[in-house]
Amino acid sequence: MTHDDNWNNKVRKLSVTINLSTENSYDGGNLKFDLGPHQTKDTRYMECTEIRPRGSMIVFPSFNCHQVTPVTKGTRYSLVIWFLGRPFK
């Protein structure tokens, strides 16, 4: 990750995602975590469907690999917040 000079040597430590869309207004668009190659093929990826209801929130360490699955119908709106701090030791 590159660092912006305005971050004063801080990194993203926590990520927050809040779902702003109603659960049935879009298809796809699930938050998906990569739990790493040490997992079995069936358990490496975990889709987080618990945050689909509007207003639901998840907080996770920013160093966790994650992505959002493609939205195949409708529009997904979310609010993303990052908390910065000194790098983990």
C-alpha positions in Angstrom: 0.0 0.0 0.0 1.3 3.4 -0.8 1.1 6.1 1.8 -0.2 9.6 1.2 2.0 12.3 2.7 -1.1 13.7 4.4 -1.5 10.5 6.4 1.6 11.3 8.6 3.0 7.8 8.4 -0.3 6.2 9.5 -2.0 3.2 7.9 -5.5 2.0 7.6 -6.1 -0.2 10.7 -9.9 -0.8 10.8 -12.4 -0.8 7.9 -16.1 -0.2 8.4 -18.8 -0.9 5.9 -22.4 0.1 6.4 -25.1 -1.1 4.0 -27.3 1.8 2.8 -29.4 -0.2 0.3 -32.5 -2.3 1.0 -31.7 -6.0 1.0 -33.8 -6.8 -2.1 -32.9 -3.8 -4.2 -29.9 -5.5 -5.7 -28.5 -8.9 -6.6 -24.9 -9.9 -5.9 -22.7 -7.3 -4.2 -21.8 -9.4 -1.1 -18.7 -8.7 0.9 -16.3 -11.6 0.5 -13.2 -12.4 2.7 -10.2 -14.4 1.6 -9.2 -16.4 4.7 -5.9 -17.5 3.1 -4.3 -20.4 1.3 -4.0 -22.4 4.5 -7.7 -23.0 4.3 -9.3 -25.8 2.3 -10.7 -25.0 -1.1 -14.2 -25.0 0.3 -13.5 -22.8 3.3 -11.0 -20.3 1.9 -13.6 -17.7 0.9 -16.4 -16.5 3.1 -19.2 -14.3 1.9 -20.7 -12.1 4.5 -24.4 -12.0 3.8 -25.3 -10.8 7.3 -24.8 -7.2 6.4 -27.4 -7.2 3.5 -30.2 -5.6 5.6 -30.2 -1.8 5.4 -28.2 -0.2 8.2 -26.1 -3.3 9.0 -22.5 -2.7 9.7 -19.3 -4.7 9.8 -15.9 -3.7 11.3 -12.8 -5.7 10.3 -9.0 -5.3 10.3 -8.0 -3.5 7.1 -5.2 -6.0 6.4 -7.8 -8.7 5.8 -8.1 -9.4 2.1 -11.6 -8.7 0.9 -13.7 -7.8 -2.1 -17.3 -7.3 -3.2 -18.9 -9.7 -5.6 -20.2 -8.2 -8.8 -23.7 -6.5 -8.6 -25.8 -8.3 -11.2 -29.0 -6.3 -10.8 -29.9 -3.0 -9.2 -27.6 -0.7 -7.4 -25.7 -1.3 -4.1 -24.9 1.7 -1.9 -22.6 1.5 1.1 -20.7 3.8 3.4 -17.0 2.9 3.9 -15.0 4.3 6.8 -11.3 3.8 7.6 -9.7 4.3 11.0 -6.0 5.2 10.7 -3.2 4.6 13.1 0.5 3.7 13.5 1.5 0.5 11.7 1.0 -2.7 13.7 4.1 -4.1 15.3 
